[in-house]
Every structure is written in structure tokens, then in C-alpha cells.
């Protein structure tokens, strides 16, 4: 039996620049679950990207406290001067998005709306800057500057470029905190956004340029699918098209999978599988996802609604 879910629930999906040290990753997860009222639903490390995605939920106040504790642990333990990985990053706690759950079917629970998430992002962002002396950029619905709907504008070139330009480039001026990166923890992007799905498609080639060409062909910024961000990476010797699906009800993983498959055929390569990073709404995954998406796991394991219900089961 599932107990009544607390209201209003908010999701937070912080991304940390560590995906290889299992002990450190476990400590981040422990910090995230150290506050009564906050729940860790999923821990998704990636050793090639050297990045870990946590999925957390809770009521606003305990969730904000839990997120802050986790950022503290990341800033204390992760040194970007020694960090290498495939994924762009500017901080030990790289991005910290707060996400409303008002669009999910959660047994009548009314998830907090986007306005509550904007308020929470501003509050947590200011605390990170004031107490940890880490510069903070607000993005998404929480953005206070034009052009910061996504972190790409201040993340281009990563930590190393931001370190050199943050004081001189007005487009990289932080919203909170000093106009210089923390020497080891870098900077942090804190935002509010709708639910997105991180979805990767794996190719049967090690040629990363193939993945990059396919990414350019399918992403919205280059005239491809709407509401899709995409990059090409090499992961474990295989090329990978890594995507963020910003409006997953409009453009679900199956549409992206089929688009990548078409482009791959034109490149003379095949798709060998795909993966969901973290969790996804049940509506985003077709019933035959394991077959139609060549998914690497049981799709039920990736259900956001299922994990929430399990976390609050009495």
C-alpha cells in the first residue's frame, strides 16, 4: 500500500562532476538523503562522462536543505583542476535544476508548480554563493538575464574557459557570488525547468564525428527536431548521440530514436542500443520500449512515478 504523498512535491536533478569514485558518489547520495523529508530516487554515475546524476524529491524546505548539503559535499570533495570527462562542465556541482511535478499522475497529488521552483532556485542559488563563495548562474525559468534559458551560454569551453573570462565577459557575469570561479569547485548553475529526459543512442562505430554529424542533424538549434538538444561523444569505444528532450510529451524518445536511426543509415552505421539517464515519466516510454528503443534495461525501472510511489510506500 502507498501512503499519501506529501504536498507539494518538487523534483531536483543535480549533476555532479564525478562518475568514477564510487565512495565519493555514495557520499553524495548520503548527503542528499540526510535530511528528513527528502528522498533520493536514483543515482546514475557515468565513468566516461565522469558525471553523476542524482534524482531527488521532497517538499520545498527539506529538499532545498538536502540539495545544499549535497553541493557542500561536492565542493569539498571534487577538484575540477584534476577532472577529466567527456561532458561539458563548469562546476563540482555543475547544474542544479528544480523541476515541478504538477504534470504527473501521482495518485491525486498536486506537485508544486514552476513558480515555486523558481523561488527555490533563487533561494538555494543565493545560499551557495553566500556561504560557499561559489559563483552561481540562474537558468531556465529562473533566469534573470536574457539568453540563459539553457546553461550553454556560460558553459561553452567549460571550467577552464569560464575561469579566464568570468571577470571580463559581461555575458558570463554570475547572478550571485564573486565574479571569479571557486579555485577547485568552479561555478554552479541553478535553475528551474520542466521535466526533461536525458536519452542516449549508441552507434556501432567508434567514429565520434559520425555522432556529431547526427547530433547536428537532429537537434533543434540546427533545424532538426523541436525541443531536442544533442551532442556527439565517444563512450567506451562507441560513438554516442547524447540528447536532452525538453518537451518529452511532444517529442518522445521513440521519435528521437527513429530520427537517429535514419541519419545513421545515411552514414552507413547501425544503432546498437539506447539508454535513459536517470528517470523518465511513464508516458515518455512506449510499452515495448525494451524492443522498440533497444533499451538497455527494463523500462519499468526508469519510471519516475513508480520510484516516487516506492519511496513513500508505507
PyMOL commands that set and color helices and strands:
alter all, ss='L'
color gray80, all
select helices_A, chain A and resi 22-32+60-77+80-82+114-132+152-155+158-165+170-172+208-218+220-222+253-267+282-284+289-292+299-302+304-311
alter helices_A, ss='H'
color red, helices_A
select strands_A, chain A and resi 9-12+15-16+38-46+51-59+93-100+135-140+187-193+197-203+228-235+238-245+271-277
alter strands_A, ss='S'
color yellow, strands_A
deselect
rebuild
show_as cartoon
